[in-house]
């Protein structure tokens, strides 16, 4: 039995809006107060995109600035359909679920044309 793959939703933008912070640059001064210097483009990417790698210092600073918990920022989710992958057919390389079974066309045989 395979374990389900996990993913997550990043809710920083929503949490900021709930706290009245509607501009991504609103985070720059509070981060700087906590010893974290990020450019405006780095802060924009942190807010707008889902981070794949995140420093724990930045995460802890965000939790402190926004007065929230990790559950408010990060929502774990299970990836749909990842529990079990369909088995592959040996010869054709397509999955058994995708196959068309007996509805495959016959192979064409081309013979010489008599003139």
N, C-alpha and C positions, 0 to 999 in steps of 0.2 A: 504494500500500500504506500503510495507516494503522499508526501505532505503537500498541502496546498501552498502555492507561492503567495507571498505577501507583497503588497504595495502600499502606498500611502497617498493621502491628499494633504497638501500644504495650505494652511488657512491663514497665513500671515496677513495678507491683504484684508481679509474680513475682520480679523482681530484688530488691526490698525483702524479700520473704519468704525468699529464699535467703540474705540477709544477716542474718536474724533481726529484721527490722523489720516488725512486724505491725500497727502503728497508723500512720495517715497523719500524725499529729502528731509522730511520731518524726523527721520530716524538718525540722521548724521550727527547732530549735536549730542543727543543722549548716548549714542554709541561712543563718541569721542570722550565724554565724561567718564566712561567706564574703560578707557584705554584702548578702544578699538577704532582704528582709522580705516575707513573704507571710502572709495571714491563714489561719486553720485551714480555712476553707471553700475558699480558693484552692488550698491544698495538697491538700485532699480531691479537688477536681476534677482537679488535675494527676495524681493517682495513679489515681483510679477511671475517669475519662473519657479519651478519646483527644484530646490537644490538637491543634487545627488551627493555632494560632500559638504558637510557643514561643520565648522569648528565648534567644539563644545563651549568655548568661551563666548562665541557669538550667540549661540543658542541660549546660554545662561543670561547673557546681557539682554536679549530680546524678551525672555521671560520676566526679567526684572523691570525693564522699561515698560512693558505692556501689562505688568501685574497679572500674568496669566500662568497657566500650567502647560506642560507639554501636550496634554490631551486637547487643549484648546488650539494649539498650533499644528499638531500632527495627528491625523486620523488614519489608523491602520485599516487596510481593506484587503480582502482576498481577491486575487485575480480570477476573473471568471473563466471557466473552462480549462484551468491549468492543473486540475487534480490528476488527470490521466490523459496522456496523448494517445491517439489512435495508432495501432500497430501498422507497420509498413509491409506492403506486399513484397515478396522477395525479388521477383523479376522486373516488374514495371517501376518500382520506386514510388508509386502513389499509395496513399493510405487506403486501407480497405474500405473505410467509410466514404471516401471520395470516389471510389471506383463505380463503374456502370455495370458491373457484373457481366451477364451474357449479351449485353447490347453492344459489344465491341464490333466494329466493322471488320470484314474479311480483308486480308492483305491483298492488294492489287498485284496481279501478275501480268507483266507486259511482255508480249511476244512480238517477234518480228512481223512486219507488214509485208504481205505478198504483193508484188507489183506486176 
